[in-house]
Amino acid sequence: MSARAENADGSGGSLPGSDTEGGERDRLTVPQGLAALSLDALASVAYGPEAIVVVLAVAGSRGLGFTLPVTLAIVVLLAALTFSYRQVIAAFPNGGGAYAVAGRHLGRRLSLIAAASLIIDYVLNVAVSVSAGIAALTSAFPALYGERVLLCLVVLFLITAVNLYGVAESAKVMIVPTVVFIVAIAAVILGGLLRSQPVVQPVHPTASSTVQTVGVLLLLRAFASGCSALTGVEAIANAVPTFRNPRVRRAQRTELALGALLGAMLIGLSVLIGKFHVAPSGTKTVLAQLAEASLGHNVGFFIVQFSTMVLLALAANTSFGGMPVLASLLARDNHLPHVFGLRADRQVYRYGVVALAAIASVLLIAAEGDTQKLVPVFAIGVFIGFTLSQAGMVRHWHEEGGTGWLGRAALNGLGALMTAAALVIEMVSKFHEGGWLVLVTVAVLVMLFEAVHHTYQRIGTALHLGEVPDRPEHRRSLVVVPVGAVNKLTQEAISAALSLGDQVRAVTVVHPEDPEAPSADEVRQAWNAWQPDVPLTVLHSRTRSLTRPIVDYLRALGAEDGHDRLVVLIPEMHLPKPWQRLLQNQRGAVLDRAIRRNTEAVICRLRFHITLPH
């Protein structure tokens, strides 16, 4: 139904004429890709290791001793996902990630489930990231706590505005805070590794009579909770078309850089957690405790905290890079309105950006800016996408064959099993905290996609798409022009109507009960004095209705046999400034709606530019 956003040959190049030199400048390099599409994953080190510690802390110091092994298991999964998504990027250069993989190898229905789950994750990522960043701000300045919802909406508005300006421009804004955050975390890790004793003693685990034993279920729960650090890994594969040429190579390098950075930070922080025996605290995050232990309570500590706050707030940018591209692919495949596939001058999928911001703002208002109300269902959606993507790549390698396909398929198969296990544990543990809502939302979105697809199929059938139409034929047209008075606009409208149809009639409505309105005789006198050689029909309306007399008149004309097609030409002024257009009476829109709803006439709305004198 619509033109593809990228070449059908899978090269990743845009359609002719869409990738001008200026268009390439509006796309991403590798550093810009890291800044625009990786903030979600990188910022997750602020809460991923803590999620592991919170679960293992119920088993006391013995349980916390498993922090590093659990983290290593997560890093193994991260490595599998990183290399898998590098292959996804090469196999699907038009983007789409799990949606594209599942669509080709697992069927349309499973691809829609993948798309729905990713959309949910993108929206939640925006809401969680913005609210978490504002939570860090209000923790430093408690007086702002009562304004947290307003602050969330302001931050969301600013991020949306930057993304509407252009993907590359938004990436440039994100580069500095991303570099500062990476350097700050590296300083914490290196400083902690070089110290034999912490500068500030962190919270240590305390003995309790309710301490649990370290069993498989506890480790699996810790693994599943820690996997929240992996959200955002798929965003680069979903947004390949936003990179500069060569798109595939740049996106693959960005994916590898993200995996290496994230893996190094997770392992480094988990080593420090074990070295300093850090436990959960009600007043300080695990990252804050590690920063104090490594650097002390000084300027370095505040730089770590401030950069973490900024990056959490900006991590929403990952969704703004990935979801609009995914929505454009869904639109290309007729599962979303085609308007989501339109790109602005700066290669921005504007409608996808606006829709994401609108839904996220509703979530922020509903949750009152409270991150903890959103976190329970966070990351469930992305693990559905992870699992489907990994399973689809197994089938991809099997179908493609070639040297070494079995090893690559085994890697993806292991990743599918691990993400599926994490998904099951997430759903079971978070079902009553809102996990059920994710399943319901996925089902609703899939039904929406199917309904849109079915409607486009019906439209295609009605338009006989794919068929050679009959030769054009001349049809006798009667053009009716609603007029209000004799003026320049009327002259332009009648002139246009004479070029469109075989017959032209003007029609106007008078109100006999209104003493200030011109009478029928006055209207006819003005018309005859002008002498346009077009007949004028004067309709009377005692109720001062404009639309009903015209609709009845058009129905009567439609029953006549003197023409094949009835056309209504509605003339409108187009004033130069937006505020001036607010002064218009919107008569054209009112007529359009009434005629379209009640008649079979073809409507032509012509806007004539009017230059106002100084």
N, C-alpha and C positions, 0 to 999 in steps of 0.2 A: 504493500500500500504506500510506502514512502521510500525515498532514496536512502541508501545505506550511508551510515556516517563515515565508513572507511571503504577502501577498495575491496571488492569481492574476492580478489586473488589472495587476500590474507597478508599482503605486504605491509600493512599498517599505514600506508600513505593515504592522504585524504583525496577526496574527489577533485578532479581538475578545477583549478581556479580557487580552491579553498585554502591552499597552503602557499600563500604568497610569502615573500621574504619577511614581511611584517608579521604574518601569521606564525612563522617559525620563531620569531623573537618572543612571541607571547606564550611559547611552550617551555617545558621544563628541561633543565640540565640535571646531572646527577646530584650535585649539592642542593639545588632547588627542589628536586624530587624528594630528597631526604627531609627537607624542611617542610614541604607542603603535604607529604603523604605518610610520614613516619612518626609524627609527633605523638599519635595515640599509643603506638607500641613503645616508643622511647620513654614517654611519661609514665608508662605502667610500672616502671621500676619503683615508683613512689608508693604503690599499693600492692603489687604482685608479691614481693617477698614477705610483706607484712601479712598478707592473706595466708601464706604458708605457716608463718610463725603463730598466728592466732589459732589455727587448727591444731598444730602440734603442741601448743602450750598446755593443752588439757592433759597431756601425758608427762608434764613436768620437764625437768632438765633432760631426762632420757629421750623424751619425744623431740625436744628442740635439737638434739644431736642428729636427727635425721633431716634437718633443713637442707644441708648440702646435697645428700643423695636425692632428695625430692627435686631440688633445683636442677641437678644434673639430668634427671629424667625429663624435666620440662625443656631443658636446653637441647636434649636429644630430639625431642618432638619439634622444637624450634628449628633445628638443623634440617630435619626431614621436611618441614613445611617450607623452609627457605629454598632448598634445592627443588622441591616439588613446584613451587610457584615460579621459579626460574624457568622450569619446563613449560608451565602453563603460559607464561609470557611469550615463549617462543611459538607454542602451538596455537595460541589465540591472541595475535597481535592487535586485534581490535578491542581488547579489553573484555571485561565481563567476569573474569575469574571463575568462581564456582558456578555461576549461571551459565557461562559459555561451555565449560567442561561438561556439566551435567546435561546441558541441552544436546550436545553432540553424542555423548556416550551413554547416558542414562535415561533419555527420553524427556519429552517436553514437560510433563507434569512434575518430575523431580527437579528439573531446571527452574520451574516456577517456585517450588518450595525453597530452593537455594536462594533465588532472588529475593523472596519475601523475607527470609531469615537475615540476609545481608542488609536489607533496607531497615529492618528493625534494629539491627546492631548499629548501623550508621546513625540513626536517629537517637538511640540511647547514648551513643558515644558523645554526640554533641551535648546532650542534656547533662550527662555525668561529668564530662570534662569542664564545661562552663561552671556548673554548680560546685565542683571540687575546687576549681581555681578561686571562686568567690569565697568558699569556705575557708581557704587558707588566708585570704585577705581579711575576712571578718574575725578570724582567730587572732590576727595581729592587731586589729582595730575593732574591738567588741562593739563600739558605738554604732557601727555600720550594720550590725546583725539584723535589725528590723527592716533594713532596706535591701536585703539580700535578693529578693525577687526582682526588684527594679535593676539592681546591679547586674544580675544575670542577663536580663533582657538587653541592657546597654551593651554588655560585652558581646552578646550574640549578634546584635545589630551591627557592631563594628566589624566583626569577623565576616558577616554576610556582605557588608559593603565592600570590604577589601576583595572578597572573592568575586563579586559582581564586576569589579574593576578589571580583573584578569587573573588567571591562574598563576602566571609567572610573577605578577606583581605581588600577589599574596605570599608566594614562596620567598620573595626577597625580604618581605617584612619578617618572616619567620626564621631566617637564617641566623641572625645574631642571637636571639634567645635560645635557639637550638644548640649553637656552638657553646654558649655560656653554660648551659645545663650539662652538656657532655663533659666539658672541662671540669665543672664542679663535682660531678659524680666521680670522674677519674681522680680528682684530688682527694676525695673521701676514701676511695679504695686504696690508692697508693699510700696516702698518709696512714691509714689503718694498718696496712701490711708492714710498713716500716717501723711501727711502734710496738714495743713489747708490752706496754701498759696503756690503757685508755686515758686520755686527758681528763674526761669527765666520765665517771662511772655510770654506765647505763643500767636499766632495770634488769635484775636477775630473776630467774624463775624461783618461785617459793614452793615449798612442799605443801601438799594438801591431801586430806583424807579421801578426796574424790578423784584423785589422779587416775586416769585410764591407762591401760596397758597399750603398748605400741603394737597394733595389729594391722592387718592388710587394709581393713576398711578405713582406719584412721589415715594411713598413708595415702590411700586413694582419694580420700576427701581433701587432704592437703594438696595432693597433685592437682585435683580438679580446681581447687580455689586458686592455686598459684598460676594455673593456666590463664587466668584473667590477664596476665602479663603478655599473652600472645595476641590479644585483640589488636587489630590494625595491621597484622602481617600480610593480609590479603589485599590491602588497599592499593598497593602498587600494581598488582596484576589486574585489578579492576580499572585502572586509569592509564593504561599504556598509551592510548591516543593523545594524552596530554603532554607526552615527552617530545623533545626535538628529535629529528632524524640523526642517526639511525635509532628509531624508537625502541626496538626490541633490545638492542645492546645496552642502551642507557637504562632502560627499566630493569634489566637483569643485574646490572652493576649496582643500581640503587637497592634492589632486593637483597643482594649479597652483603652490601655495606650495612643495611639495617640488621640483618641476622647476626653479623659479626659483632656490631656494637651492642645490641640488646643481649646477646649471649654472654659477652664479656662483663657487662654491668651486672647481670643477674648472678653469675658465678662469683664475681668479686664481692658483691654485697652479702651473699650467703656465707662466704668464707669469713667475713668480718662478723656476721651474726654469731657464728660458732666460736670465733676467737674471743669475742668480748662477752659471750653468753647473754645476748640481748633477748629480752622477753617483752611481750606486749605491755603497753602502758595506756592508762586512760587519758593522759594529758599530752603525751608526746608520741609521734609516729616512730616507727622503727627507723626510717631514714633519718629523722631528726636526731635520734639517739646515736646512730652511727656517725653522723656529721660531728656531733659534740665529742664523741669518743676519739675520732680521728683528728679533728682540727681544733677542738676546743670551742668554748662559747664566745666567739669573737666575730670579726668581720666575715671570715670564711664561712662560719656557720650561717650567718644571715644571707650571704650570697647563695648558698645552697638552698635555703628555704625560699628565698625570693624567686630564684630561677625555677624552682619546682612549681611554685604557685603560678608563675607566668606560663610555663610550658603546659601545665594542666589546663589552664584556660584556653590556650591556643591549640591544644590537641584536637579540638573540634574540627580544625582545618583538615584533618585526615578525611573526615566524612565529606567535607565540601569538595575534596578532590576526587573521591571515589563514587559516591552515590549519584551525582548528576550524570556521570558517564554510564553507570549501570542503568539508570532510568532511560538514557538515550538508546541503549541497546534494547531494552524492553519495548520502547516506542518503535524502534526499527522492526521488531518482530511482531508488532501489532498487539502488544499486551498492555501498553499504556498509551494515552493520547499522544499523537504525533508531535504535539507542541513541545514535548520533552526532548525531542531530537533536534530542535533548532538551536544553532549556536550564534552567539552575538559576534560582533566584530573582533573581539579579543579572545575568540575561541572558548567562550564561556557558555555552558549550558544553563542559561539564565533561569529558565523555569524550574529546573531541578534544584538549583541553589535556593530559590525562593520557597519552593515547596518544603525542602529540608528545614529551612529556618522557621517556617510557619509551624510545622508539626513539633519541632523541638521547643519552640516558645510555649506551645500549649502544654507540653509535658512539664516544663519548668514552672509554669503557673500552677498546674495541678499538684505538683509535688512541693510547692511553696519554696522552691530553691533548695530543698533538702536532698543532698546526695544519697543519704542512706535509704530514702524511699525509692530510689532508682537502681541502686547497686544490686539488689537481690536478683533482678532479671537481666542484668548486664552480662554479656558474653555468651549467653545461651544461644542466641541467634547465630553468632559467628561460628560456633562449634558445629551447628547443623551444616553451615556452608563448608567448613573445613572437611567434615566427614564425606559429604557428597563430592567435593572436589577431589579428595584423595581416591575415593572409590572410582570416580570417573577416569582419573589418570591411570589407574591399574588397567582398566579396560582399554584405554588409549594405547598403552604399551603393548598389550596383548594383540590388538588389531594391527598396530604398526609393525611389530616384530623387529627384526634386525639384530645386530650384534649387541649383547648386553641388555636386551630388553627385560630379561627375567630379573636381573638385579634391580633395575629401576622400578619394575612392577612390585618387587618385594618391599622396596623402600616405601613406596606409596601405600602398599597394603598394610605395612606396620603402622604408618601414620594414620591410616583410616581406622585401624583397630584402637589405637591410642586415643584419637579424638572422639571416637564413638563411645569409648569407656568413660572419658571425661564428660561427655554430653549426658550419658545416663546418670552419672553421679551428680552432675549439676542439676538435672531435672528432678531427681529423687529428693535431694537435699533442699532444693529451693521451690518445690512445687507449691507448697502452701504459702510461700512468701511472694507469690506472683508469677512463678514459673508457668502455671497453667495459662496465664494471660498471653504468654508468648505463643503457645500452641494455638490458642484461639485467634490471635492476630495473624499468625501465619496462614491459617485456614481462610480467614476473611480476605487477606490479600490475594491468595491464590484464586479465590472465587471472583475477586475483582478483575484480576488479570484475564481469567477465562471469559468473563462477561464482555470486557473490552475487545478481546480477540474475536469473539462470536459476532459482535456488532460490526467490526471491520470486515469480517467475512460476508455478512449480509450486505454491507455497503458495496463491497467488491462485486458481489453477484448482481446488485441493482445497476451498477455502472458497467457491467459486462467487461471487467478487467481481463486482459489477456486475449480478448477477442478483437477481430478487425471490425470496426463499426461500419454501418452503411454510409454511402456517400452523402455529403451535406446536401440539404434541400432548402429551397427558398420557402419561407412561411410568411403568410400575411399576418402582420402584427398590428394591433391597436394599442397605441401608447396613451395612457391617461396620466396627466400631470396635475396633482393637487396644488393649487395656488392660493395665496392669501391676499395678494394685492398686485397691482401693476407696478413693477419696479425692475431694477437691473437683474435681480435674481430670477424673476419670472422670465425675462427676455433670454437669459442664458439657458434656462430649463427648456423653454419651447424650442429654441434653436437646436439643442441636443436631441430632443424628442423627434424633431423632423428628420434628423439623420438616422434615427433608429428604426422607425416604423413606417408602414404604409399610410396609416391614419393616426392623427393626433387629436386628442380632446383634452381640454382643460376643465377642471372641476373645482368649485369652491363652495364653502359652507357659510351660510349667513344665519344670524340668530335674531329672529323678529322680535323677541321679547327683550332684547338688550338695546335700550335707547341710544347708547353711546357707540354701538357697532354700526358700520355702514349697512344700508338697506340693500335689497336685491336690485332695485332700480339703479342705485348709485354705483353698484359693482358693474352692472351691465353697461352703463354709460361710460365708465372709465375704460372698460374693455373695448367697446366699439370705437372710442376715440383713439385708442392705440392701433386698432386694425391689424392684428397679427395673422389674419387669415386662418385662424384656428377657432372652432366653435367652443363656447364656454357654457357649461352646465352649472346652474346655481341650485344648490341643495339647501333646504330649510331644516333647521334643528331648533325646536322649541326648548329642548333640555340642555342646550348649549354643548352638546356632545359633538366632538369633531370626528371621531372614528366611526360611529354607528351609521350616519348617513352615507359616508364614503364606502363602507363595507357593503351596505345594501345596494348601492349604485353599481359597484364592481360585480356583485353577484348577478345583477340583472344583465350587465354587459356580457358576462361570461356565458349566459344562456343564448346569446345571439349567435347566428351562423355566419356572420360577415367576415370573420377573421379566424386564424388558427391559434393565435397566442395573444393573451392579454398581458401587457407590460405596464407596470406602474413606476413612473420616474419621480422620485422624491428629491427635490432640490434642497440643498442645505448650504449655509455659509460656512466657510472655514476661516476663522479669524486668526490673525498672526500670533497672538499670545495666549497661553493656556488660561490665564485668569479672565481674559475677555470671553473665552468660550463658555465660561460659567454663566455669563449673562444671557445666553441663548435659551429659548423656551423648550428645547428638545422635542419640538413638534414632529420632526422626522422620525425619531426613535419611537414615539408613541404610535404614529401611523404604521411604521414598519411592523411593529409587534402585532397590531390589530389585524392588518391585512394578511400577514403571514399565517396567523392563527386561524383566520376565518374564510380565506379564499384560496384559490389555486393560482392566483396571478403571480407572474414573475416580478420581483421587486428590484429596482435599480436605484440605489442611493448615490446621487452625485453631489460631491462637495466642491463648491466653487470658491477659490481663494479670493478673499476680499481685502483690498489694501485700504487702510483707513487714512484719511488725510491728517496732516499734523495740525 
